[in-house]
Amino acid sequence: MSGITIIEGASAEAIADWLAERVSAAPGGDVAISVPGGSTPFPIFEAMVRRGLDFARLAVWPNDDRIVPEDHEASNTGKIRRLFEPVGARVVALTENAAPPHFALTWLGMGPDGHIASLFPNTDPQVDDRQAIRRLTPDPLPAHAPFDRITLTIPALLDTDALLFTLGGAADKRAVFDAAARGENDLPVARLLRAADARGIHVTVFA
């Protein structure tokens, strides 16, 4: 597919600079972004909050989360809140009744199985899902986080000006992503990329 920019070997600081420029350039008042959980983004978050942004205009939505209290060690939302709220950003917890906005940027990670957010292959995510948010159970449950999930669906993730992927330098993830971009599989990431291409949404990948 066209419309993908691959950037190799960028540091957390360099990615934070890219994000800061993107947020600063967003027009209008409030700026909403959607962000991933897991281990890869948190060093980038930590670098990002050191940037001199107008964080008061920023609303941060997790792509997904484990259904646990925010003070649980498995809660992405709790960790994101502890980083971004002290600098003035607003962090929005996902609930089944929430109404996601149009995002200036949807930032995603990806698993080696091609899942995005908590849209695992077994959940059969659809690009025309009528729901913006779903509660679901991965199968199999990841051993490191055996919890039900709440997640943005593909249409909600694609209600955005641009897509960003951070793959953390993992060769297995890069191989899966590249195959999805070539249309060689039908994993959740491939479905999202095909729909993004059809809609003219540019994708930046820090590999």
N, C-alpha and C positions, 0 to 999 in steps of 0.2 A: 504494500500500500504506500501511497505518497503521504507527505505531510508528517513525517517523523524525523526529528533531529536527535541523533545519538551523540552524547558527550561522554568521553571515556575518562576515567581516572580522576574525577573532580573530588576535592576534599569536602568535608562538611562545611567548612568556612566558605568555599566557593559556591556551593549550592545555596547556602544561606544568603550570600550576596545576590545570587540570581533571584531568589524568592523576594528579597527586600526590594529589588528593582521592580519586580512584577507588581507587588502590592502598592508600592509608591506611585506607580504609573497608572493604577486603576482609577478611572474617572469617577466623579460624583462623591457622595458622602460615604455611607457605610460600604465596606468591602467584605464579602463573605468568601472564605476558602474552606475546602474540605481537605482533611489531612488523615494520613494513615496512622495506625498504631504499630506495635511490634518494636523490635530493637533498632532497626536501621534509622528511623527518623529522629530519634530523641537527641543524638548529638547535633543534628541539624537544627532542631528546635532550640537547643541551648545556645547555639551560635546565632540563630535568628533573633532571639530576644535581646541580644546585645547590640543589635542594629538600631540606629536612631530613627525608628519608624513612628508614625502617628498611630500607635496601637489602639487608641480610643475609637478609631473608625473600623477596626478589624473584628469580625465575628468568625470564630474558628469552630467548624463542625467536624467531629470525627466521621470518617467513612463508615465506621462500625465500632462495636464494642462487645466485650463479653458481658453477659447479664450477671453482674456482681455489684455490690455496693462500691461507690467511688473511692472509699478508703481501702478497698481490697487491692492487694499487690497486682492482680490481673486486670485491673481497670485501666484502660487507656485514657478514658475521659478524666479520671482523677489526676493522672500524671500530667496530662496536657493542661488541665486547669491550674495545677500548681506552678507550671512554668509561665503560662500566658496571662493569667489574671493579675499577678503582681505588677506587670508592666502596662496594664490598662485594657487589654483585649477582653472580649466577651467570648466565653466558651459555652457552646450549646450542647447539652446532652441529648442523645438520640432517644426519642420515645416513639411509640407506635402512632401517636396522634400528632407528632410534629409535622410542620410544613416546611421542607427544605427550600431555601431561596435559590435564585440563580447565582452560581458561583463565578467569581472572577477566575478561580483556578481550582481544579480538582486534582489533588496530589494523591497518588496511589502507590502502594507497594504491590508486590505480587509473590505468591508462593511458588515453589517448584512444581506444584500440581496445576499451576495456571489460575489459581483463585485470586480474586481481587476483592477488597473489603472482606466481608464474610460470605461472598458468593462463591462457594465451593462447587466443584464439578457436580456433586450429587444433588445440589439444589436446583440445577437446570435453570439458571437465570435467563429471563427473556428481555429482549430489547424493547418490547412493547408492554412491559409489566404496567398494570394500571395503578399499582401501589408505589409510592416513593420510598417507603420504609417497610422492611419485613423483619419479623422475628423468626429464627430458624435454628435448626440443629445440624451442625456439620456431621458427616458420616464418612469416615470414622472421626470421632472427636480427637483433635490434636492432644497428644499426651501432655504437652507442656501447658495446655489451657483447655481442660475438658469442661467447657461451659457452653450453654446455649448462647446464641448471638443475636444482636440487633444490627441491622445493616441498611445502608442506602442501596437501592436497586440500580440497575443499569440506567434507566431513564433519569433518575435523580443525579447520578454521577455525571451523566452527559449533559445536564443542564448547566453548562459551563462555557466560559470563553476559551479555555485551554486545558489540556491534560498534561500532567507531569508524572513520570514514573521514576522512582529511585530503586535500583536493583541491588545496591550494596556490594557491587563487584563480584557477585556470585555467578560463576560460569554456568551452573545448571539453570539458573533463572534466565540468564541471557539467552541460552539455547532455546528455552521454551518461548520466551518473548519473541525472538526472531522468527521461529516457526509460526507463531500466531500471526505476526505481521505479514508473513508470506501467504497466509491463508491455508496452512498445512494442518491445522487442527481446529476443533470447535470448542476449545476450552473457554471458560468465562472471559479470560483476557482477550481471546480472539473475537468473541462476540462484541465486546466493547470496542475493540479497535476497528472492526468492520463498520460498526454504527458511527463511530467518530469520523471515519473516512468519508462515509456517505454524507455526513453533515458538515464537512469541511472544518472540523475541529483539529487544530494542530496539536501534535504530541511531542513533548520533549522528554528524552530518556537520559538520566544520569546513570550510566551503566557501571 
